[in-house]
Protein backbone atom coordinates (compact mmCIF):
# COMPACT_ATOMS: atom_id res chain seq x y z
CA UNK A 1 0.00 0.00 0.00
CA UNK A 2 1.35 3.43 -0.96
CA UNK A 3 1.78 5.82 1.96
CA UNK A 4 0.18 9.09 0.84
CA UNK A 5 1.54 10.99 3.84
CA UNK A 6 -0.12 12.54 6.86
CA UNK A 7 0.72 15.37 9.22
CA UNK A 8 3.55 15.72 11.72
CA UNK A 9 2.45 17.62 14.84
CA UNK A 10 5.18 18.68 17.28
CA UNK A 11 4.46 20.44 20.56
CA UNK A 12 6.99 22.24 22.75
CA UNK A 13 6.52 22.64 26.49
CA UNK A 14 3.79 21.75 28.97
CA UNK A 15 0.93 23.73 27.42
CA UNK A 16 1.56 22.38 23.94
CA UNK A 17 1.79 18.81 25.23
CA UNK A 18 -1.50 19.19 27.04
CA UNK A 19 -3.25 20.41 23.89
CA UNK A 20 -1.83 17.60 21.74
CA UNK A 21 -2.69 14.90 24.29
CA UNK A 22 -6.22 16.28 24.80
CA UNK A 23 -6.78 16.24 21.04
CA UNK A 24 -5.42 12.70 20.80
CA UNK A 25 -7.76 11.49 23.54
CA UNK A 26 -10.87 13.24 22.29
CA UNK A 27 -10.65 12.64 18.52
CA UNK A 28 -10.15 9.07 17.34
CA UNK A 29 -9.30 10.15 13.79
CA UNK A 30 -5.94 11.38 15.11
CA UNK A 31 -4.81 7.89 16.06
CA UNK A 32 -4.34 6.61 12.53
CA UNK A 33 -0.74 5.77 11.72
CA UNK A 34 -0.45 8.31 8.85
CA UNK A 35 -0.15 11.10 11.42
CA UNK A 36 2.43 11.46 14.17
CA UNK A 37 2.42 13.51 17.35
CA UNK A 38 5.61 14.38 19.18
CA UNK A 39 5.60 16.15 22.56
CA UNK A 40 8.98 17.80 23.24
CA UNK A 41 9.33 18.93 26.86
CA UNK A 42 11.81 19.59 29.65
CA UNK A 43 9.40 18.04 32.18
CA UNK A 44 9.23 14.26 32.50
CA UNK A 45 6.36 14.75 34.96
CA UNK A 46 4.21 16.07 32.11
CA UNK A 47 4.93 12.90 30.12
CA UNK A 48 3.84 10.82 33.12
CA UNK A 49 0.60 12.82 33.37
CA UNK A 50 -0.14 12.12 29.71
CA UNK A 51 0.49 8.39 30.17
CA UNK A 52 -1.87 8.33 33.18
CA UNK A 53 -4.52 10.28 31.24
CA UNK A 54 -4.28 7.84 28.32
CA UNK A 55 -4.61 4.93 30.74
CA UNK A 56 -7.70 6.45 32.37
CA UNK A 57 -9.28 6.80 28.92
CA UNK A 58 -8.34 3.19 28.12
CA UNK A 59 -5.95 4.18 25.37
CA UNK A 60 -3.49 1.35 25.86
CA UNK A 61 -1.51 1.72 22.66
CA UNK A 62 -0.40 5.02 21.17
CA UNK A 63 2.50 4.21 18.84
CA UNK A 64 2.09 7.48 16.91
CA UNK A 65 2.21 9.67 20.03
CA UNK A 66 5.81 10.17 21.10
CA UNK A 67 7.22 11.96 24.15
CA UNK A 68 10.74 13.41 24.13
CA UNK A 69 12.57 14.95 27.08
CA UNK A 70 15.11 17.69 26.41
CA UNK A 71 17.77 19.24 28.64
CA UNK A 72 17.75 16.31 31.05
CA UNK A 73 21.47 16.56 31.74
CA UNK A 74 21.11 20.11 33.09
CA UNK A 75 17.52 20.09 34.37
CA UNK A 76 17.21 16.48 35.53
CA UNK A 77 13.84 16.01 33.86
CA UNK A 78 12.27 18.96 35.66
CA UNK A 79 10.63 21.84 33.83
CA UNK A 80 12.26 25.10 32.80
CA UNK A 81 9.84 27.11 34.94
CA UNK A 82 9.24 30.48 33.31
CA UNK A 83 12.87 30.88 32.19
CA UNK A 84 12.61 31.10 28.39
CA UNK A 85 16.39 31.10 27.88
CA UNK A 86 16.66 27.89 29.93
CA UNK A 87 14.07 26.21 27.71
CA UNK A 88 15.92 27.21 24.55
CA UNK A 89 19.22 26.01 26.03
CA UNK A 90 17.59 22.64 26.81
CA UNK A 91 16.41 22.29 23.21
CA UNK A 92 19.80 23.19 21.78
CA UNK A 93 21.48 20.62 24.02
CA UNK A 94 19.41 17.80 22.47
CA UNK A 95 18.56 19.35 19.12
CA UNK A 96 20.58 16.91 17.04
CA UNK A 97 18.86 13.88 18.58
CA UNK A 98 15.37 15.38 18.25
CA UNK A 99 15.93 16.29 14.60
CA UNK A 100 17.49 12.92 13.85
CA UNK A 101 14.45 11.12 15.31
CA UNK A 102 12.05 13.35 13.36
CA UNK A 103 14.06 12.88 10.16
CA UNK A 104 13.77 9.10 10.49
CA UNK A 105 10.02 9.42 11.03
CA UNK A 106 9.69 11.61 7.95
CA UNK A 107 11.75 9.19 5.85
CA UNK A 108 9.41 6.35 6.81
CA UNK A 109 6.10 8.22 6.63
CA UNK A 110 6.65 11.05 4.14
CA UNK A 111 4.60 13.68 5.93
CA UNK A 112 2.87 16.30 3.81
CA UNK A 113 3.26 19.14 6.29
CA UNK A 114 4.24 19.91 9.89
CA UNK A 115 2.42 21.94 12.51
CA UNK A 116 4.39 23.06 15.56
CA UNK A 117 2.55 24.07 18.70
CA UNK A 118 3.36 25.92 21.92
CA UNK A 119 1.76 28.12 24.55
CA UNK A 120 3.88 31.26 24.59
CA UNK A 121 4.63 32.63 28.04
CA UNK A 122 6.33 29.68 29.72
CA UNK A 123 9.96 28.65 29.80
CA UNK A 124 10.13 25.68 27.45
CA UNK A 125 8.07 26.79 24.48
CA UNK A 126 8.34 30.57 24.22
CA UNK A 127 11.65 30.82 22.36
CA UNK A 128 12.00 27.18 21.33
CA UNK A 129 8.92 27.18 19.08
CA UNK A 130 10.55 29.46 16.51
CA UNK A 131 13.88 27.63 16.45
CA UNK A 132 12.33 24.16 16.31
CA UNK A 133 9.97 25.24 13.51
CA UNK A 134 12.85 26.68 11.52
CA UNK A 135 14.99 23.56 12.08
CA UNK A 136 12.20 21.24 10.89
CA UNK A 137 11.73 23.36 7.80
CA UNK A 138 15.45 23.33 6.97
CA UNK A 139 16.47 19.85 8.12
CA UNK A 140 13.40 17.85 7.08
CA UNK A 141 12.43 19.99 4.09
CA UNK A 142 8.83 20.20 5.32
CA UNK A 143 6.50 23.16 5.11
CA UNK A 144 5.83 24.29 8.68
CA UNK A 145 2.99 26.25 10.22
CA UNK A 146 3.44 27.27 13.89
CA UNK A 147 0.36 27.44 16.10
CA UNK A 148 0.72 29.34 19.35
CA UNK A 149 -1.34 30.78 22.17
CA UNK A 150 -0.68 34.09 23.88
CA UNK A 151 -1.46 34.68 27.58
CA UNK A 152 -4.38 36.19 29.41
CA UNK A 153 -3.41 39.79 30.11
CA UNK A 154 -3.91 39.26 33.84
CA UNK A 155 -1.21 36.57 33.91
CA UNK A 156 1.45 39.19 34.57
CA UNK A 157 4.50 40.84 33.08
CA UNK A 158 6.77 37.78 33.09
CA UNK A 159 4.47 35.63 30.94
CA UNK A 160 3.48 38.53 28.69
CA UNK A 161 7.10 39.49 28.04
CA UNK A 162 8.02 35.86 27.37
CA UNK A 163 5.21 35.71 24.82
CA UNK A 164 6.28 38.96 23.16
CA UNK A 165 9.84 37.68 22.85
CA UNK A 166 8.47 34.45 21.42
CA UNK A 167 6.46 36.29 18.77
CA UNK A 168 9.49 38.40 17.87
CA UNK A 169 11.64 35.30 17.41
CA UNK A 170 8.99 33.70 15.20
CA UNK A 171 8.73 36.82 13.02
CA UNK A 172 12.51 37.24 12.84
CA UNK A 173 12.78 33.80 11.22
CA UNK A 174 10.11 34.67 8.65
CA UNK A 175 7.49 32.35 10.13
CA UNK A 176 3.84 33.41 10.25
CA UNK A 177 1.93 31.65 13.02
CA UNK A 178 -1.71 30.95 13.62
CA UNK A 179 -2.36 32.64 16.96
CA UNK A 180 -4.93 31.85 19.60
CA UNK A 181 -5.36 34.70 22.06
CA UNK A 182 -6.39 33.23 25.43
CA UNK A 183 -8.00 36.56 26.28
CA UNK A 184 -10.79 35.74 23.80
CA UNK A 185 -12.03 33.08 26.21
CA UNK A 186 -12.65 35.60 28.99
CA UNK A 187 -15.88 36.59 27.29
CA UNK A 188 -17.58 33.50 28.71
CA UNK A 189 -15.12 32.16 31.27
CA UNK A 190 -14.73 33.32 34.87
CA UNK A 191 -11.53 31.41 35.54
CA UNK A 192 -8.17 30.82 33.91
CA UNK A 193 -8.68 27.05 34.16
CA UNK A 194 -12.02 27.12 32.35
CA UNK A 195 -10.64 29.50 29.74
CA UNK A 196 -7.62 27.30 29.06
CA UNK A 197 -9.87 24.27 28.66
CA UNK A 198 -11.93 26.13 26.06
CA UNK A 199 -8.78 27.19 24.19
CA UNK A 200 -7.50 23.60 24.18
CA UNK A 201 -10.87 22.36 22.93
CA UNK A 202 -10.91 24.79 20.01
CA UNK A 203 -7.32 23.99 18.98
CA UNK A 204 -8.14 20.27 19.26
CA UNK A 205 -11.08 20.80 16.87
CA UNK A 206 -8.71 22.55 14.48
CA UNK A 207 -6.24 19.64 14.63
CA UNK A 208 -9.01 17.09 14.02
CA UNK A 209 -10.26 19.01 10.97
CA UNK A 210 -6.72 19.26 9.56
CA UNK A 211 -6.33 15.49 9.88
CA UNK A 212 -9.66 14.94 8.07
CA UNK A 213 -8.52 17.36 5.39
CA UNK A 214 -5.50 15.19 4.62
CA UNK A 215 -7.42 11.91 4.72
CA UNK A 216 -10.47 12.97 2.69
CA UNK A 217 -9.03 15.79 0.60
CA UNK A 218 -9.26 13.86 -2.66
CA UNK A 219 -12.98 13.31 -2.04
CA UNK A 220 -13.68 16.97 -1.34
CA UNK A 221 -15.33 19.35 -3.79
CA UNK A 222 -13.08 20.62 -5.21
CA UNK A 223 -10.29 18.16 -4.25
CA UNK A 224 -7.81 19.76 -1.88
CA UNK A 225 -4.21 19.14 -0.86
CA UNK A 226 -3.33 20.53 2.56
CA UNK A 227 -0.13 21.97 1.07
CA UNK A 228 -2.36 24.38 -0.89
CA UNK A 229 -3.01 26.17 2.41
CA UNK A 230 0.61 27.30 2.59
CA UNK A 231 0.08 29.40 -0.58
CA UNK A 232 -2.19 31.65 1.46
CA UNK A 233 0.26 32.45 4.25
CA UNK A 234 1.17 36.12 4.41
CA UNK A 235 2.89 38.22 7.11
CA UNK A 236 2.46 38.78 9.95
CA UNK A 237 0.12 36.18 11.45
CA UNK A 238 -3.12 34.30 11.02
CA UNK A 239 -6.24 33.38 12.98
CA UNK A 240 -8.70 30.53 12.79
CA UNK A 241 -12.27 29.73 13.71
CA UNK A 242 -14.05 26.40 14.04
CA UNK A 243 -17.85 26.13 14.24
CA UNK A 244 -19.78 22.93 14.92
CA UNK A 245 -23.52 22.39 15.31
CA UNK A 246 -25.67 19.28 14.87
CA UNK A 247 -28.94 21.19 14.34
CA UNK A 248 -29.16 22.58 10.81
CA UNK A 249 -31.78 25.21 11.67
CA UNK A 250 -29.68 26.53 14.55
CA UNK A 251 -26.59 26.37 12.33
CA UNK A 252 -28.26 28.48 9.62
CA UNK A 253 -29.32 31.10 12.17
CA UNK A 254 -26.09 31.31 14.18
CA UNK A 255 -23.12 30.48 11.93
CA UNK A 256 -22.03 34.10 11.42
CA UNK A 257 -22.23 35.04 15.10
CA UNK A 258 -20.37 31.88 16.13
CA UNK A 259 -17.75 32.19 13.40
CA UNK A 260 -16.85 35.65 14.70
CA UNK A 261 -17.16 34.64 18.34
CA UNK A 262 -14.84 31.64 17.89
CA UNK A 263 -12.22 33.56 15.89
CA UNK A 264 -8.94 32.90 17.68
CA UNK A 265 -7.56 36.43 17.42
CA UNK A 266 -8.80 39.98 17.13
CA UNK A 267 -6.51 42.12 14.97
CA UNK A 268 -6.51 44.24 11.83
CA UNK A 269 -5.89 43.05 8.28
CA UNK A 270 -2.65 44.73 7.19
CA UNK A 271 -3.51 45.14 3.50
CA UNK A 272 -5.53 42.16 2.34
CA UNK A 273 -6.61 38.87 3.82
CA UNK A 274 -6.22 35.37 2.40
CA UNK A 275 -8.44 32.55 3.59
CA UNK A 276 -9.06 28.83 3.48
CA UNK A 277 -12.51 27.57 4.43
CA UNK A 278 -13.62 23.97 4.93
CA UNK A 279 -17.27 22.96 5.00
CA UNK A 280 -17.87 19.50 6.44
CA UNK A 281 -21.06 17.50 7.00
CA UNK A 282 -23.07 14.60 5.62
CA UNK A 283 -24.67 17.06 3.18
CA UNK A 284 -23.73 20.73 3.38
CA UNK A 285 -26.31 23.36 2.30
CA UNK A 286 -25.01 24.97 -0.90
CA UNK A 287 -26.50 28.41 -0.18
CA UNK A 288 -24.64 28.54 3.14
CA UNK A 289 -21.26 28.06 1.46
CA UNK A 290 -21.94 31.09 -0.72
CA UNK A 291 -23.02 33.18 2.29
CA UNK A 292 -19.91 32.25 4.30
CA UNK A 293 -17.53 32.99 1.42
CA UNK A 294 -19.17 36.35 0.76
CA UNK A 295 -18.97 37.20 4.46
CA UNK A 296 -15.24 36.35 4.70
CA UNK A 297 -14.43 38.43 1.63
CA UNK A 298 -16.19 41.44 3.13
CA UNK A 299 -15.31 41.12 6.82
CA UNK A 300 -11.60 40.31 6.35
CA UNK A 301 -10.82 42.00 3.01
CA UNK A 302 -10.12 38.57 1.55
CA UNK A 303 -8.57 38.82 -1.92
CA UNK A 304 -7.80 35.11 -2.34
CA UNK A 305 -9.89 32.31 -0.89
CA UNK A 306 -9.68 28.53 -1.25
CA UNK A 307 -12.96 26.78 -0.33
CA UNK A 308 -13.64 23.06 -0.18
CA UNK A 309 -16.58 20.90 0.86
CA UNK A 310 -16.33 17.42 2.41
CA UNK A 311 -19.55 15.39 2.42
CA UNK A 312 -18.65 11.90 3.57
CA UNK A 313 -21.07 11.05 6.36
CA UNK A 314 -19.55 13.48 8.88
CA UNK A 315 -21.66 14.23 11.95
CA UNK A 316 -23.24 17.65 12.28
CA UNK A 317 -22.32 20.80 10.36
CA UNK A 318 -18.77 22.13 10.48
CA UNK A 319 -16.99 25.25 9.26
CA UNK A 320 -13.24 25.67 9.66
CA UNK A 321 -11.58 28.79 8.37
CA UNK A 322 -7.96 29.96 8.43
CA UNK A 323 -7.25 33.62 7.71
CA UNK A 324 -3.83 35.17 7.15
CA UNK A 325 -2.76 38.79 6.77
CA UNK A 326 -3.40 40.01 10.32
CA UNK A 327 -0.96 42.33 12.09
CA UNK A 328 0.83 41.22 15.26
CA UNK A 329 1.20 44.85 16.35
CA UNK A 330 -2.56 45.36 16.03
CA UNK A 331 -3.63 42.54 18.36
CA UNK A 332 -6.52 43.70 20.55
CA UNK A 333 -6.47 44.01 23.48
CA UNK A 334 -2.83 44.99 23.33
CA UNK A 335 -0.46 42.30 24.48
CA UNK A 336 0.63 43.90 27.73
CA UNK A 337 0.05 43.14 31.43
CA UNK A 338 -3.31 44.20 32.81
CA UNK A 339 -2.78 46.92 35.43
CA UNK A 340 -4.57 46.90 38.78
CA UNK A 341 -6.68 49.89 39.80
CA UNK A 342 -3.89 50.97 42.21
CA UNK A 343 -1.32 50.83 39.41
CA UNK A 344 -3.59 52.86 37.12
CA UNK A 345 -4.12 55.56 39.76
CA UNK A 346 -0.39 55.67 40.46
CA UNK A 347 0.35 56.03 36.71
CA UNK A 348 -2.04 58.94 36.23
CA UNK A 349 -0.77 60.72 39.37
CA UNK A 350 2.68 60.75 37.82
C-alpha positions as CSV (number, residue, x, y, z in Angstrom):
1,X,0.0,0.0,0.0
2,X,1.4,3.4,-1.0
3,X,1.8,5.8,2.0
4,X,0.2,9.1,0.8
5,X,1.5,11.0,3.8
6,X,-0.1,12.5,6.9
7,X,0.7,15.4,9.2
8,X,3.5,15.7,11.7
9,X,2.5,17.6,14.8
10,X,5.2,18.7,17.3
11,X,4.5,20.4,20.6
12,X,7.0,22.2,22.7
13,X,6.5,22.6,26.5
14,X,3.8,21.7,29.0
15,X,0.9,23.7,27.4
16,X,1.6,22.4,23.9
17,X,1.8,18.8,25.2
18,X,-1.5,19.2,27.0
19,X,-3.2,20.4,23.9
20,X,-1.8,17.6,21.7
21,X,-2.7,14.9,24.3
22,X,-6.2,16.3,24.8
23,X,-6.8,16.2,21.0
24,X,-5.4,12.7,20.8
25,X,-7.8,11.5,23.5
26,X,-10.9,13.2,22.3
27,X,-10.6,12.6,18.5
28,X,-10.2,9.1,17.3
29,X,-9.3,10.2,13.8
30,X,-5.9,11.4,15.1
31,X,-4.8,7.9,16.1
32,X,-4.3,6.6,12.5
33,X,-0.7,5.8,11.7
34,X,-0.4,8.3,8.9
35,X,-0.1,11.1,11.4
36,X,2.4,11.5,14.2
37,X,2.4,13.5,17.4
38,X,5.6,14.4,19.2
39,X,5.6,16.2,22.6
40,X,9.0,17.8,23.2
41,X,9.3,18.9,26.9
42,X,11.8,19.6,29.6
43,X,9.4,18.0,32.2
44,X,9.2,14.3,32.5
45,X,6.4,14.8,35.0
46,X,4.2,16.1,32.1
47,X,4.9,12.9,30.1
48,X,3.8,10.8,33.1
49,X,0.6,12.8,33.4
50,X,-0.1,12.1,29.7
51,X,0.5,8.4,30.2
52,X,-1.9,8.3,33.2
53,X,-4.5,10.3,31.2
54,X,-4.3,7.8,28.3
55,X,-4.6,4.9,30.7
56,X,-7.7,6.4,32.4
57,X,-9.3,6.8,28.9
58,X,-8.3,3.2,28.1
59,X,-6.0,4.2,25.4
60,X,-3.5,1.4,25.9
61,X,-1.5,1.7,22.7
62,X,-0.4,5.0,21.2
63,X,2.5,4.2,18.8
64,X,2.1,7.5,16.9
65,X,2.2,9.7,20.0
66,X,5.8,10.2,21.1
67,X,7.2,12.0,24.1
68,X,10.7,13.4,24.1
69,X,12.6,14.9,27.1
70,X,15.1,17.7,26.4
71,X,17.8,19.2,28.6
72,X,17.8,16.3,31.1
73,X,21.5,16.6,31.7
74,X,21.1,20.1,33.1
75,X,17.5,20.1,34.4
76,X,17.2,16.5,35.5
77,X,13.8,16.0,33.9
78,X,12.3,19.0,35.7
79,X,10.6,21.8,33.8
80,X,12.3,25.1,32.8
81,X,9.8,27.1,34.9
82,X,9.2,30.5,33.3
83,X,12.9,30.9,32.2
84,X,12.6,31.1,28.4
85,X,16.4,31.1,27.9
86,X,16.7,27.9,29.9
87,X,14.1,26.2,27.7
88,X,15.9,27.2,24.6
89,X,19.2,26.0,26.0
90,X,17.6,22.6,26.8
91,X,16.4,22.3,23.2
92,X,19.8,23.2,21.8
93,X,21.5,20.6,24.0
94,X,19.4,17.8,22.5
95,X,18.6,19.3,19.1
96,X,20.6,16.9,17.0
97,X,18.9,13.9,18.6
98,X,15.4,15.4,18.2
99,X,15.9,16.3,14.6
100,X,17.5,12.9,13.8
101,X,14.4,11.1,15.3
102,X,12.0,13.4,13.4
103,X,14.1,12.9,10.2
104,X,13.8,9.1,10.5
105,X,10.0,9.4,11.0
106,X,9.7,11.6,8.0
107,X,11.8,9.2,5.9
108,X,9.4,6.4,6.8
109,X,6.1,8.2,6.6
110,X,6.7,11.1,4.1
111,X,4.6,13.7,5.9
112,X,2.9,16.3,3.8
113,X,3.3,19.1,6.3
114,X,4.2,19.9,9.9
115,X,2.4,21.9,12.5
116,X,4.4,23.1,15.6
117,X,2.6,24.1,18.7
118,X,3.4,25.9,21.9
119,X,1.8,28.1,24.5
120,X,3.9,31.3,24.6
121,X,4.6,32.6,28.0
122,X,6.3,29.7,29.7
123,X,10.0,28.6,29.8
124,X,10.1,25.7,27.5
125,X,8.1,26.8,24.5
126,X,8.3,30.6,24.2
127,X,11.7,30.8,22.4
128,X,12.0,27.2,21.3
129,X,8.9,27.2,19.1
130,X,10.5,29.5,16.5
131,X,13.9,27.6,16.5
132,X,12.3,24.2,16.3
133,X,10.0,25.2,13.5
134,X,12.9,26.7,11.5
135,X,15.0,23.6,12.1
136,X,12.2,21.2,10.9
137,X,11.7,23.4,7.8
138,X,15.5,23.3,7.0
139,X,16.5,19.8,8.1
140,X,13.4,17.9,7.1
141,X,12.4,20.0,4.1
142,X,8.8,20.2,5.3
143,X,6.5,23.2,5.1
144,X,5.8,24.3,8.7
145,X,3.0,26.3,10.2
146,X,3.4,27.3,13.9
147,X,0.4,27.4,16.1
148,X,0.7,29.3,19.4
149,X,-1.3,30.8,22.2
150,X,-0.7,34.1,23.9
151,X,-1.5,34.7,27.6
152,X,-4.4,36.2,29.4
153,X,-3.4,39.8,30.1
154,X,-3.9,39.3,33.8
155,X,-1.2,36.6,33.9
156,X,1.4,39.2,34.6
157,X,4.5,40.8,33.1
158,X,6.8,37.8,33.1
159,X,4.5,35.6,30.9
160,X,3.5,38.5,28.7
161,X,7.1,39.5,28.0
162,X,8.0,35.9,27.4
163,X,5.2,35.7,24.8
164,X,6.3,39.0,23.2
165,X,9.8,37.7,22.8
166,X,8.5,34.4,21.4
167,X,6.5,36.3,18.8
168,X,9.5,38.4,17.9
169,X,11.6,35.3,17.4
170,X,9.0,33.7,15.2
171,X,8.7,36.8,13.0
172,X,12.5,37.2,12.8
173,X,12.8,33.8,11.2
174,X,10.1,34.7,8.6
175,X,7.5,32.4,10.1
176,X,3.8,33.4,10.3
177,X,1.9,31.7,13.0
178,X,-1.7,31.0,13.6
179,X,-2.4,32.6,17.0
180,X,-4.9,31.8,19.6
181,X,-5.4,34.7,22.1
182,X,-6.4,33.2,25.4
183,X,-8.0,36.6,26.3
184,X,-10.8,35.7,23.8
185,X,-12.0,33.1,26.2
186,X,-12.6,35.6,29.0
187,X,-15.9,36.6,27.3
188,X,-17.6,33.5,28.7
189,X,-15.1,32.2,31.3
190,X,-14.7,33.3,34.9
191,X,-11.5,31.4,35.5
192,X,-8.2,30.8,33.9
193,X,-8.7,27.0,34.2
194,X,-12.0,27.1,32.4
195,X,-10.6,29.5,29.7
196,X,-7.6,27.3,29.1
197,X,-9.9,24.3,28.7
198,X,-11.9,26.1,26.1
199,X,-8.8,27.2,24.2
200,X,-7.5,23.6,24.2
201,X,-10.9,22.4,22.9
202,X,-10.9,24.8,20.0
203,X,-7.3,24.0,19.0
204,X,-8.1,20.3,19.3
205,X,-11.1,20.8,16.9
206,X,-8.7,22.6,14.5
207,X,-6.2,19.6,14.6
208,X,-9.0,17.1,14.0
209,X,-10.3,19.0,11.0
210,X,-6.7,19.3,9.6
211,X,-6.3,15.5,9.9
212,X,-9.7,14.9,8.1
213,X,-8.5,17.4,5.4
214,X,-5.5,15.2,4.6
215,X,-7.4,11.9,4.7
216,X,-10.5,13.0,2.7
217,X,-9.0,15.8,0.6
218,X,-9.3,13.9,-2.7
219,X,-13.0,13.3,-2.0
220,X,-13.7,17.0,-1.3
221,X,-15.3,19.3,-3.8
222,X,-13.1,20.6,-5.2
223,X,-10.3,18.2,-4.2
224,X,-7.8,19.8,-1.9
225,X,-4.2,19.1,-0.9
226,X,-3.3,20.5,2.6
227,X,-0.1,22.0,1.1
228,X,-2.4,24.4,-0.9
229,X,-3.0,26.2,2.4
230,X,0.6,27.3,2.6
231,X,0.1,29.4,-0.6
232,X,-2.2,31.6,1.5
233,X,0.3,32.5,4.2
234,X,1.2,36.1,4.4
235,X,2.9,38.2,7.1
236,X,2.5,38.8,9.9
237,X,0.1,36.2,11.4
238,X,-3.1,34.3,11.0
239,X,-6.2,33.4,13.0
240,X,-8.7,30.5,12.8
241,X,-12.3,29.7,13.7
242,X,-14.0,26.4,14.0
243,X,-17.8,26.1,14.2
244,X,-19.8,22.9,14.9
245,X,-23.5,22.4,15.3
246,X,-25.7,19.3,14.9
247,X,-28.9,21.2,14.3
248,X,-29.2,22.6,10.8
249,X,-31.8,25.2,11.7
250,X,-29.7,26.5,14.5
251,X,-26.6,26.4,12.3
252,X,-28.3,28.5,9.6
253,X,-29.3,31.1,12.2
254,X,-26.1,31.3,14.2
255,X,-23.1,30.5,11.9
256,X,-22.0,34.1,11.4
257,X,-22.2,35.0,15.1
258,X,-20.4,31.9,16.1
259,X,-17.7,32.2,13.4
260,X,-16.8,35.6,14.7
261,X,-17.2,34.6,18.3
262,X,-14.8,31.6,17.9
263,X,-12.2,33.6,15.9
264,X,-8.9,32.9,17.7
265,X,-7.6,36.4,17.4
266,X,-8.8,40.0,17.1
267,X,-6.5,42.1,15.0
268,X,-6.5,44.2,11.8
269,X,-5.9,43.1,8.3
270,X,-2.6,44.7,7.2
271,X,-3.5,45.1,3.5
272,X,-5.5,42.2,2.3
273,X,-6.6,38.9,3.8
274,X,-6.2,35.4,2.4
275,X,-8.4,32.6,3.6
276,X,-9.1,28.8,3.5
277,X,-12.5,27.6,4.4
278,X,-13.6,24.0,4.9
279,X,-17.3,23.0,5.0
280,X,-17.9,19.5,6.4
281,X,-21.1,17.5,7.0
282,X,-23.1,14.6,5.6
283,X,-24.7,17.1,3.2
284,X,-23.7,20.7,3.4
285,X,-26.3,23.4,2.3
286,X,-25.0,25.0,-0.9
287,X,-26.5,28.4,-0.2
288,X,-24.6,28.5,3.1
289,X,-21.3,28.1,1.5
290,X,-21.9,31.1,-0.7
291,X,-23.0,33.2,2.3
292,X,-19.9,32.2,4.3
293,X,-17.5,33.0,1.4
294,X,-19.2,36.4,0.8
295,X,-19.0,37.2,4.5
296,X,-15.2,36.3,4.7
297,X,-14.4,38.4,1.6
298,X,-16.2,41.4,3.1
299,X,-15.3,41.1,6.8
300,X,-11.6,40.3,6.3
301,X,-10.8,42.0,3.0
302,X,-10.1,38.6,1.6
303,X,-8.6,38.8,-1.9
304,X,-7.8,35.1,-2.3
305,X,-9.9,32.3,-0.9
306,X,-9.7,28.5,-1.2
307,X,-13.0,26.8,-0.3
308,X,-13.6,23.1,-0.2
309,X,-16.6,20.9,0.9
310,X,-16.3,17.4,2.4
311,X,-19.5,15.4,2.4
312,X,-18.7,11.9,3.6
313,X,-21.1,11.0,6.4
314,X,-19.6,13.5,8.9
315,X,-21.7,14.2,12.0
316,X,-23.2,17.7,12.3
317,X,-22.3,20.8,10.4
318,X,-18.8,22.1,10.5
319,X,-17.0,25.3,9.3
320,X,-13.2,25.7,9.7
321,X,-11.6,28.8,8.4
322,X,-8.0,30.0,8.4
323,X,-7.2,33.6,7.7
324,X,-3.8,35.2,7.2
325,X,-2.8,38.8,6.8
326,X,-3.4,40.0,10.3
327,X,-1.0,42.3,12.1
328,X,0.8,41.2,15.3
329,X,1.2,44.8,16.3
330,X,-2.6,45.4,16.0
331,X,-3.6,42.5,18.4
332,X,-6.5,43.7,20.5
333,X,-6.5,44.0,23.5
334,X,-2.8,45.0,23.3
335,X,-0.5,42.3,24.5
336,X,0.6,43.9,27.7
337,X,0.0,43.1,31.4
338,X,-3.3,44.2,32.8
339,X,-2.8,46.9,35.4
340,X,-4.6,46.9,38.8
341,X,-6.7,49.9,39.8
342,X,-3.9,51.0,42.2
343,X,-1.3,50.8,39.4
344,X,-3.6,52.9,37.1
345,X,-4.1,55.6,39.8
346,X,-0.4,55.7,40.5
347,X,0.4,56.0,36.7
348,X,-2.0,58.9,36.2
349,X,-0.8,60.7,39.4
350,X,2.7,60.7,37.8
